[in-house]
Amino acid sequence: MSNAHAPAPTSRREQILKEAARLFAERGFHGVGVDEIGAAVGISGPGLYRHFAGKDAMLAELLVGISERLLAGGRMRVAEGGETPAAVLDALIGGHIDFALDDRPLITLHDRELDRLREADRKRVRQLQRQYVELWVEVVRQVHPGSPESEVRAAVHAVFGLLNSTPHLGRPGSLPGRTEMARLLHRLALGAFGAVDGAAADAPAGAARAAG
């Protein structure tokens, strides 16, 4: 019987990157040696050099790679579309939540180690991030067409900050389970974007003035 839909096996290179991300996030880039990364995947430290030139190359591939993956995933969700712009926004939020909950070491790495990249790699990460932001801004403006662009842009950055805070929210076991956490984050993100809707935001103030 064919198993065509089974996930592709993880390559040794992917295993190395996953363990490097975990160790770098736990102990810092300079606190981890090549031998330790090799031991985590069952090969000698020198054997890693068949896959990467060194730790700097691993860090660059991790940080550039996740920025590329987020942008590609976002573009795919926009291209696949939905019945409404709100459905597209839901898909974007869901995709970023998956990243935030499943790739926490990469968030920590980005926060702590981005400045260690070579200038060209750092610029590439920033370029990819700007494109990702613009993707979201366009969709949110379609959902809330009356909202000022500056507020929409600020809300997008705020939602990224919210979703990317997951590595700092608490010890394992102190938070809701993954499914419940994903639903909570989704509601919070939608609430943040709803706050930029000028008509909705002005309604309470207008009602209060009328009552006065």
Buried (B, 14 or more C-beta within 10 A) or exposed (E): EEEEEEEEEEEBBEBBBBBBBBBBBEEEBEEBEBEBBBEBBEBEEEBBEEBBEEBBBBBBBBBBBBBBBBBEBBEEBBEEEEEEBBBBBBBBBBBBBEBBBEBBBBBBBBEEBBEBBEEEBBEBBEEBBEBBBBBBBBBBBEBBEEBEEEBBBEBBEBBBEBBBEBBEEEEEEEEEEEEEBBEEBBEBBBEBBBBBBEEEEEEEEEEEEEEE
